[in-house]
């Protein structure tokens, strides 16, 4: 189970406490002060890190010659239905593009299997099978 504590003030700068680690999140310059990654950059980083770790763990277990993994991710929203009703909410879909480069002397079968294993990483599974989010709001004076 992962637990993170997030502390914000009236600006967009946000302190994130995750285990023994503390780091900042923010919105890009012009909206925020750009002192840290945006929330979507954290989502992409989590997916990329999980994918990489899953691939390395699998390759080590199989004793395959995977020398490293490089992953580039981007997020955007694209219109569905050729932009019919574009002005109405819900007519855009979130798209994450993930490009995976496998380093090492892998054969075609190993590369194909690792491509499948990438879709099985826990964060990928969470994002493609949306979790239920249970909100509890406390008010402090």
C-alpha positions in Angstrom: 0.0 0.0 0.0 1.3 3.4 -1.0 0.6 6.4 1.2 1.5 10.0 0.2 0.9 13.2 2.1 0.4 16.4 0.1 0.7 19.9 1.6 -0.4 23.0 -0.3 -0.9 26.7 0.4 -3.0 29.2 -1.6 -0.5 29.0 -4.5 0.1 26.0 -6.8 3.4 24.9 -5.1 2.8 21.6 -3.4 5.1 19.7 -1.0 4.8 15.9 -1.4 5.9 13.6 1.4 6.3 10.0 0.2 8.0 7.7 2.8 11.4 9.3 3.5 11.2 11.5 0.5 10.1 15.1 0.1 9.7 16.8 -3.3 7.7 19.6 -4.9 5.0 19.7 -7.5 3.8 22.8 -9.3 2.1 24.0 -12.4 4.2 25.3 -15.4 5.3 28.9 -15.5 2.5 31.2 -16.4 0.1 29.3 -14.2 2.4 28.4 -11.3 6.1 29.0 -10.5 7.4 25.8 -12.2 9.4 24.6 -9.1 8.5 21.0 -9.7 6.8 18.6 -12.1 3.1 19.0 -12.8 0.6 16.4 -11.5 0.5 14.8 -15.0 4.2 14.6 -15.2 4.1 12.7 -11.9 1.6 10.3 -13.3 3.8 9.8 -16.4 6.9 9.4 -14.2 5.1 6.7 -12.1 4.0 4.8 -15.2 7.5 5.0 -16.7 9.3 4.0 -13.5 6.9 1.1 -12.9 7.2 -0.1 -16.5 11.0 0.0 -16.4 11.2 -1.8 -13.1 8.8 -4.5 -14.2 10.8 -5.1 -17.4 14.1 -5.2 -15.6 12.7 -7.6 -12.9 11.2 -9.9 -15.6 14.4 -9.9 -17.7 16.6 -10.7 -14.6 14.3 -13.6 -13.6 14.6 -15.0 -17.1 18.4 -14.2 -17.2 17.8 -12.3 -20.5 20.5 -9.8 -21.6 18.5 -6.6 -21.0 21.1 -3.9 -20.3 18.7 -1.0 -19.7 15.4 0.5 -20.5 14.6 3.9 -21.8 11.0 5.2 -21.8 9.5 8.4 -23.1 5.9 9.3 -22.2 3.5 12.1 -23.1 0.0 12.9 -22.2 -2.7 14.7 -24.1 -6.3 14.9 -24.9 -7.7 14.0 -28.3 -11.1 14.5 -29.6 -13.2 11.4 -30.3 -15.8 11.1 -33.2 -13.8 13.4 -35.5 -14.5 16.3 -33.1 -18.3 16.1 -33.3 -19.7 18.0 -30.3 -16.2 19.2 -29.3 -17.5 21.9 -27.1 -19.5 19.5 -24.9 -17.7 18.0 -21.9 -16.7 14.3 -22.2 -15.9 14.4 -25.9 -12.2 14.3 -25.4 -10.2 11.2 -24.3 -7.0 11.1 -22.4 -4.1 9.5 -24.4 -0.8 8.5 -23.0 1.9 7.7 -25.6 4.7 5.5 -24.3 7.8 4.7 -26.3 10.0 1.9 -24.9 13.6 1.4 -26.0 15.1 -1.9 -24.8 18.9 -2.0 -24.7 20.8 -5.3 -25.0 21.2 -8.3 -27.2 17.6 -9.5 -27.1 16.1 -11.7 -29.8 12.7 -11.0 -31.4 10.9 -13.4 -29.1 12.3 -11.7 -26.0 11.5 -8.2 -27.3 7.9 -9.3 -28.1 7.5 -10.8 -24.6 8.9 -7.7 -22.9 6.5 -5.6 -25.0 3.6 -7.6 -23.5 5.1 -7.5 -20.0 5.2 -3.7 -20.2 1.4 -3.7 -20.3 1.2 -5.8 -17.2 3.1 -3.4 -14.8 0.9 -2.5 -11.8 0.6 1.2 -12.6 -0.4 0.4 -16.2 -3.0 -1.9 -14.8 -4.3 0.8 -12.4 -4.6 3.4 -15.2 -6.3 1.0 -17.7 -8.7 -0.4 -15.0 -9.6 2.8 -13.2 -9.7 2.6 -9.4 -12.5 3.9 -7.4 -11.5 7.1 -5.6 -13.1 7.5 -2.1 -12.9 11.1 -1.0 -13.2 12.3 2.6 -13.1 16.1 3.1 -12.1 17.6 6.5 -12.5 21.3 7.2 -9.9 23.1 9.3 -10.2 26.6 10.6 
